[in-house]
Amino acid sequence: MDVARLRQLTERLQARARPPLPADLIELHIAGSRVGDVQPEVARFVASRIDGFVLKDGVLTIADDTLDIGARTLLLAEAAVRLRAAGFITGWRDESLFVGRPPVATVERAACRPLGITTTAVHLNAYSGANTLLVARRAAHKQIDPGLWDNLVGGMVSAGESLHQALAREALEEAGLHLDRVELQCGRWFQMRRPVAEGLQSEIIHVYDALLPDDVSLRNQDGEVDAIERRTLDEVIEAIENDEFTLESALVTLESVTRRARIDTVGEFFRLDYETSSIHAI
């Protein structure tokens, strides 16, 4: 495999995953911790519409530091509902995600990008032999990146789930794959922080690999995948170069390929240690 080609591709995608951010983003603080970065229009809306939020000195915060996790969650729920009614949120998942590490609240998943709240995700590179990957095409009705290609398994870690529990759930839903029947290898993790149409995508992604038997039977269960295909690594790399994969999945694939080939990558984008004291691990 062309090492220079892989390094160049990895560096290009890393730059897309962490570009310079707008200078006018408003920090979101809850319980003394910075948990998000909000566009000024959204910050002003939340502060002016919801009692309990204050916008002062460039920081949006919940004013009462004595509130417990349940009360903070209720305030964020109200913010999510009002943001949806005002058109700042266009979808709704009915899925709660943790806010902060350690958690200071939970929030509706669809509100995370408008509020710039860091989410956690897990992805699985599914190998079929040393040089073949099983990949999945996102359903055409998906709100984000419809029709692009993904790793076989990928999804958010919901509130109350461990990384492994989330990966096992997603594997069953997206591919009908029972993880207790395969051997997992834990890879590195990385963080994406980039402006997107919904606000700010701030996401920590944990990478896993698995070698699946040739006769494994895979079938999507939740309607979010249109096709599952076997492709050689060369075919996948070419498709990534042609922007046929989501940015997250492309980087997850490159993390695995460079790690397995012992190819050094520039900087500390892919990391082994997992810092738990701050949401911004870079």
C-alpha positions as CSV (number, residue, x, y, z in Angstrom):
1,M,0.0,0.0,0.0
2,D,1.3,3.5,-0.9
3,V,2.4,5.0,2.4
4,A,2.7,8.5,1.0
5,R,-0.8,8.3,-0.5
6,L,-2.3,7.2,2.8
7,R,-0.5,9.9,4.8
8,Q,-1.6,12.6,2.4
9,L,-5.2,11.4,2.4
10,T,-5.2,11.2,6.2
11,E,-3.8,14.7,6.6
12,R,-6.3,16.1,4.2
13,L,-9.3,14.6,6.0
14,Q,-7.9,15.5,9.4
15,A,-7.8,19.1,8.3
16,R,-11.5,18.9,7.3
17,A,-12.4,17.3,10.6
18,R,-10.8,20.1,12.7
19,P,-10.8,23.4,10.7
20,P,-10.5,26.8,12.3
21,L,-13.8,27.6,14.1
22,P,-15.7,30.8,13.9
23,A,-14.3,33.4,16.3
24,D,-17.8,34.5,17.6
25,L,-18.9,31.1,19.0
26,I,-20.4,31.4,22.5
27,E,-19.2,29.0,25.2
28,L,-21.9,27.0,26.9
29,H,-21.1,26.3,30.6
30,I,-23.1,24.0,32.9
31,A,-22.3,23.3,36.5
32,G,-18.9,25.0,36.1
33,S,-17.9,23.0,33.1
34,R,-17.6,24.1,29.4
35,V,-19.9,21.6,27.6
36,G,-20.5,23.3,24.2
37,D,-20.0,26.1,21.8
38,V,-23.1,27.9,20.4
39,Q,-23.7,30.2,17.5
40,P,-24.5,33.7,18.8
41,E,-28.1,33.7,17.4
42,V,-28.8,30.5,19.2
43,A,-27.3,31.7,22.4
44,R,-29.3,34.9,22.4
45,F,-32.5,32.9,21.6
46,V,-32.0,30.5,24.5
47,A,-31.1,33.3,27.0
48,S,-34.1,35.4,26.0
49,R,-36.7,32.7,26.0
50,I,-35.8,30.3,28.9
51,D,-35.7,31.4,32.5
52,G,-32.6,29.9,34.1
53,F,-30.2,30.6,31.2
54,V,-28.0,33.7,31.2
55,L,-25.8,35.1,28.5
56,K,-23.0,37.3,30.0
57,D,-19.5,38.1,29.0
58,G,-19.6,35.8,26.0
59,V,-20.7,32.8,28.0
60,L,-24.1,31.1,28.0
61,T,-24.8,29.3,31.3
62,I,-27.4,27.9,33.6
63,A,-27.4,30.6,36.3
64,D,-28.2,28.4,39.3
65,D,-25.1,26.3,40.1
66,T,-27.1,24.5,42.9
67,L,-29.4,22.6,40.4
68,D,-29.0,18.8,40.3
69,I,-28.6,16.8,37.1
70,G,-32.3,16.3,36.8
71,A,-33.1,20.0,37.0
72,R,-30.4,20.8,34.4
73,T,-31.8,18.1,32.1
74,L,-35.3,19.7,32.3
75,L,-33.9,23.1,31.4
76,L,-32.0,21.6,28.4
77,A,-35.2,19.8,27.4
78,E,-37.1,23.1,27.4
79,A,-34.3,24.6,25.3
80,A,-34.5,21.8,22.8
81,V,-38.2,22.0,22.4
82,R,-38.1,25.8,21.9
83,L,-35.2,25.5,19.5
84,R,-37.2,23.0,17.5
85,A,-40.3,25.2,17.4
86,A,-38.1,28.1,16.2
87,G,-36.5,26.1,13.4
88,F,-33.0,25.8,14.9
89,I,-33.6,22.1,15.2
90,T,-35.0,20.3,12.1
91,G,-35.1,16.7,13.3
92,W,-35.9,14.8,16.5
93,R,-34.5,11.5,17.7
94,D,-36.2,10.9,21.1
95,E,-32.7,9.7,22.3
96,S,-30.9,11.2,25.3
97,L,-27.2,11.7,25.3
98,F,-24.9,12.7,28.2
99,V,-23.7,16.2,28.5
100,G,-20.1,16.6,29.8
101,R,-17.6,14.2,31.2
102,P,-18.4,13.4,34.0
103,P,-22.1,14.0,33.0
104,V,-23.8,17.1,34.3
105,A,-27.1,16.5,32.4
106,T,-28.7,14.7,29.5
107,V,-30.1,16.2,26.4
108,E,-32.1,15.3,23.3
109,R,-29.7,14.1,20.6
110,A,-31.0,16.5,18.0
111,A,-30.1,19.5,20.2
112,C,-26.4,18.6,20.4
113,R,-25.2,20.2,17.2
114,P,-27.2,23.4,17.6
115,L,-25.7,23.7,21.2
116,G,-22.3,22.5,20.1
117,I,-22.4,19.8,22.8
118,T,-19.7,17.1,22.5
119,T,-21.1,13.6,21.7
120,T,-19.5,10.2,21.8
121,A,-19.7,7.6,19.0
122,V,-18.4,4.1,18.3
123,H,-17.5,2.7,14.9
124,L,-16.5,-0.8,13.8
125,N,-14.2,-1.7,10.9
126,A,-15.4,-5.1,9.8
127,Y,-12.7,-7.1,8.0
128,S,-13.4,-10.2,5.9
129,G,-9.9,-11.4,5.4
130,A,-6.8,-9.2,5.6
131,N,-7.5,-6.9,2.7
132,T,-11.3,-6.8,2.5
133,L,-13.8,-4.6,4.4
134,L,-17.5,-4.9,4.8
135,V,-19.1,-1.4,4.3
136,A,-22.6,-0.1,4.5
137,R,-24.4,2.6,2.4
138,R,-26.5,5.0,4.4
139,A,-30.2,5.0,3.6
140,A,-31.4,7.7,1.1
141,H,-33.8,9.0,3.7
142,K,-31.1,9.8,6.3
143,Q,-31.1,13.5,7.3
144,I,-27.2,13.7,7.4
145,D,-25.1,12.3,4.6
146,P,-27.8,10.2,2.8
147,G,-26.4,7.7,0.3
148,L,-22.8,7.9,1.4
149,W,-20.8,4.9,2.6
150,D,-20.0,4.1,6.2
151,N,-18.1,1.5,8.2
152,L,-20.2,-1.5,8.8
153,V,-21.3,-0.3,12.2
154,G,-21.3,3.2,13.7
155,G,-23.5,5.2,16.0
156,M,-23.9,7.4,19.1
157,V,-23.4,6.3,22.7
158,S,-26.7,7.0,24.4
159,A,-27.0,8.2,28.0
160,G,-26.4,5.3,30.4
161,E,-24.5,3.1,27.9
162,S,-21.0,1.9,27.9
163,L,-18.9,2.1,24.7
164,H,-19.3,-1.7,24.3
165,Q,-23.0,-1.7,24.9
166,A,-23.5,1.0,22.3
167,L,-21.4,-0.8,19.8
168,A,-23.3,-4.1,20.4
169,R,-26.6,-2.4,20.0
170,E,-25.6,-0.6,16.8
171,A,-24.1,-3.8,15.4
172,L,-27.3,-5.7,15.9
173,E,-29.5,-2.8,14.5
174,E,-27.4,-2.0,11.5
175,A,-26.0,-5.3,10.4
176,G,-27.8,-8.1,12.4
177,L,-24.3,-8.8,13.9
178,H,-24.0,-10.3,17.4
179,L,-20.8,-9.0,18.8
180,D,-20.5,-11.8,21.4
181,R,-19.6,-14.0,18.4
182,V,-16.7,-12.0,17.2
183,E,-13.3,-10.9,18.6
184,L,-13.0,-7.1,18.9
185,Q,-9.8,-5.2,18.7
186,C,-9.9,-1.7,20.3
187,G,-8.2,1.0,18.1
188,R,-7.5,4.6,18.8
189,W,-10.0,7.5,19.2
190,F,-10.2,11.0,17.7
191,Q,-12.3,14.1,18.0
192,M,-14.0,16.0,15.2
193,R,-14.8,19.7,15.7
194,R,-16.2,21.4,12.7
195,P,-19.0,23.8,11.7
196,V,-22.0,22.0,10.1
197,A,-25.4,23.1,8.9
198,E,-27.0,22.3,12.3
199,G,-24.4,24.2,14.3
200,L,-21.1,22.6,15.5
201,Q,-20.2,18.9,15.3
202,S,-18.1,18.1,18.3
203,E,-17.7,14.3,18.5
204,I,-15.3,11.9,20.1
205,I,-15.2,8.7,18.0
206,H,-13.8,5.4,19.3
207,V,-12.6,2.9,16.7
208,Y,-12.9,-0.9,16.8
209,D,-11.9,-3.6,14.4
210,A,-13.3,-7.1,14.0
211,L,-12.4,-10.0,11.6
212,L,-15.7,-11.6,10.5
213,P,-16.0,-15.2,9.0
214,D,-16.5,-15.5,5.3
215,D,-19.9,-17.0,5.7
216,V,-21.3,-14.4,8.1
217,S,-24.9,-13.4,7.4
218,L,-25.5,-9.7,7.6
219,R,-28.8,-7.8,7.2
220,N,-29.8,-4.3,8.3
221,Q,-32.5,-4.3,10.9
222,D,-33.5,-0.6,11.5
223,G,-34.0,0.6,7.9
224,E,-31.0,3.0,8.1
225,V,-28.8,1.1,5.7
226,D,-29.5,0.5,2.0
227,A,-26.8,-1.9,1.2
228,I,-23.9,-3.9,2.7
229,E,-21.0,-4.8,0.4
230,R,-17.5,-6.4,0.5
231,R,-14.8,-4.2,-0.9
232,T,-11.0,-4.5,-1.1
233,L,-9.0,-2.0,0.9
234,D,-7.8,-0.5,-2.4
235,E,-11.4,0.0,-3.5
236,V,-12.3,1.6,-0.1
237,I,-9.3,4.0,-0.2
238,E,-10.2,5.1,-3.7
239,A,-13.8,5.6,-2.7
240,I,-12.6,7.7,0.3
241,E,-10.5,9.8,-2.1
242,N,-13.6,10.4,-4.2
243,D,-15.6,11.5,-1.1
244,E,-18.0,8.6,-1.3
245,F,-17.6,7.9,2.4
246,T,-18.7,10.1,5.3
247,L,-15.9,12.0,6.8
248,E,-16.2,10.2,10.1
249,S,-16.2,6.8,8.5
250,A,-13.3,7.7,6.2
251,L,-11.2,8.7,9.2
252,V,-12.2,5.6,11.2
253,T,-11.1,3.4,8.2
254,L,-7.8,5.3,7.9
255,E,-7.2,5.0,11.6
256,S,-7.4,1.2,11.3
257,V,-5.4,0.9,8.1
258,T,-2.5,3.1,9.3
259,R,-2.5,1.4,12.7
260,R,-2.5,-2.1,11.2
261,A,0.3,-1.2,8.7
262,R,2.3,0.6,11.4
263,I,2.2,3.8,9.4
264,D,3.0,6.9,11.4
265,T,0.6,9.8,11.1
266,V,1.3,13.5,11.6
267,G,0.4,15.0,15.0
268,E,-1.8,13.5,17.7
269,F,-5.1,13.3,15.8
270,F,-5.4,9.5,16.5
271,R,-4.9,8.9,20.2
272,L,-4.7,6.0,22.6
273,D,-5.2,7.8,25.9
274,Y,-8.7,9.0,26.8
275,E,-8.9,12.1,28.9
276,T,-12.0,12.2,31.1
277,S,-11.6,15.6,32.8
278,S,-12.6,17.8,29.8
279,I,-15.0,17.5,27.0
280,H,-12.4,19.0,24.6
281,A,-9.7,16.3,24.6
282,I,-7.4,18.1,22.2
